[in-house]
Every structure is written in structure tokens, then in C-alpha cells.
Amino acid sequence: MLGKVYEQQGNTARAIDHYEKFLDLWKDADPGIHEVELATKRVAS
């Protein structure tokens, strides 16, 4: 959620940092989990 908050505030660098932390913590999760897919797309864009 912090990634979303920072993204909405326009702080892209902090948003990416938090998305990447989330993805690192969830790296072993099933690939079809919506939150993982969303965070991956946010970092890519």
C-alpha cells in the first residue's frame, strides 16, 4: 500500500522502492496473485 500512496503523491522513486520491497518479500508467491501482478506492472511502467 505504501507504493500506491507514494505513487499518488507523485513520489515515483519512493513508490518504486516500496513496490520492489513488496515483490522481494513475495518472490515465492504464486504468479497469479493479483497484488503481485499489479506491483510488477507498476514497477515496469
Buried (B, 14 or more C-beta within 10 A) or exposed (E): EEBBEBBEEEEEEBBBBBBBEBBEEEEEEEEEEEEBEBBBEBBEE
